[in-house]
């Protein structure tokens, strides 16, 4: 009975090892490399979209802090993200002094 257990355990380990080696070998075939590069390109695209979105948001914040017309809602009041936004002098000063720092866009 003990020999049967060890034979079965050895067979299972062999099947597992063959599957792992086959999977690793497939990753280095032209199709596997193309799939890996495709996933990498998708990740870069998502990163670029996130960076563009953050840059746009930050530009709106800085334009508002500097008093540059970042857009109007037709009433003459500046808008940020579709909502009327006003910065007090202290918040604008902090944003101008540290443009890379955190900034809360919610109206206060």
C-alpha positions in Angstrom: 0.0 0.0 0.0 2.8 2.4 0.8 4.5 1.8 -2.6 1.2 2.6 -4.4 1.1 5.9 -2.5 4.6 6.8 -3.5 4.0 5.8 -7.1 0.9 7.9 -7.2 2.7 10.8 -5.6 5.5 10.6 -8.1 3.1 10.5 -11.0 1.3 13.5 -9.8 4.6 15.4 -9.3 5.7 14.4 -12.8 2.4 15.6 -14.4 2.7 18.9 -12.4 6.3 19.4 -13.5 5.5 18.7 -17.2 2.6 21.2 -17.2 4.8 23.9 -15.6 7.6 23.3 -18.1 5.1 23.3 -21.1 3.5 26.5 -19.9 7.0 28.2 -19.5 8.0 27.0 -23.0 4.8 28.3 -24.5 5.6 31.8 -23.1 8.8 31.9 -25.2 7.1 31.0 -28.5 6.3 33.9 -30.9 2.6 33.7 -30.0 3.4 33.8 -26.2 5.8 36.7 -26.6 3.2 38.6 -28.7 0.6 38.0 -26.0 2.9 39.2 -23.3 3.8 42.4 -25.3 0.1 43.0 -26.0 -0.6 42.9 -22.2 2.3 45.2 -21.6 1.1 47.7 -24.2 -2.4 47.6 -22.7 -0.9 48.4 -19.3 1.1 51.3 -20.8 -2.0 52.7 -22.5 -4.0 52.6 -19.2 -1.1 54.3 -17.5 -0.9 57.1 -20.1 -4.7 57.6 -19.9 -4.4 58.0 -16.1 -1.5 60.4 -16.4 -3.4 62.5 -19.0 -6.4 62.7 -16.7 -4.3 63.7 -13.7 -2.5 66.4 -15.8 -5.8 67.8 -17.0 -7.2 67.9 -13.5 -4.1 69.5 -12.1 -4.0 72.1 -14.9 -7.6 73.1 -14.0 -6.6 73.5 -10.4 -3.5 75.6 -11.2 -5.4 77.8 -13.7 -8.0 78.4 -11.1 -5.4 79.2 -8.4 -3.6 81.6 -10.8 -6.9 83.3 -11.8 -6.6 82.2 -15.4 -10.0 81.5 -17.0 -10.2 77.7 -16.7 -13.7 77.8 -18.2 -17.0 79.4 -17.5 -20.5 78.1 -17.0 -22.0 81.1 -18.8 -22.6 83.1 -15.6 -19.0 84.4 -15.5 -18.0 82.3 -12.5 -15.1 79.9 -12.9 -15.8 76.2 -12.9 -13.8 73.2 -12.0 -15.0 69.8 -12.9 -18.4 71.2 -13.8 -19.0 72.7 -10.4 -18.6 76.3 -9.4 -15.2 76.6 -7.6 -13.8 79.3 -5.5 -10.5 79.4 -3.9 -9.7 81.4 -0.8 -6.5 83.3 -0.8 -4.7 80.8 1.5 -5.6 77.8 -0.6 -4.5 79.6 -3.8 -1.2 80.6 -2.2 -0.5 77.0 -1.0 -1.3 75.7 -4.5 1.0 78.2 -6.2 3.8 77.6 -3.7 3.6 73.8 -3.9 2.0 72.9 -7.3 2.8 69.2 -6.9 1.2 68.9 -3.4 -2.2 67.6 -2.6 -5.1 69.9 -3.4 -8.8 69.4 -2.5 -11.1 70.6 -5.4 -14.3 70.5 -3.4 -15.9 73.8 -2.7 -15.4 75.0 0.8 
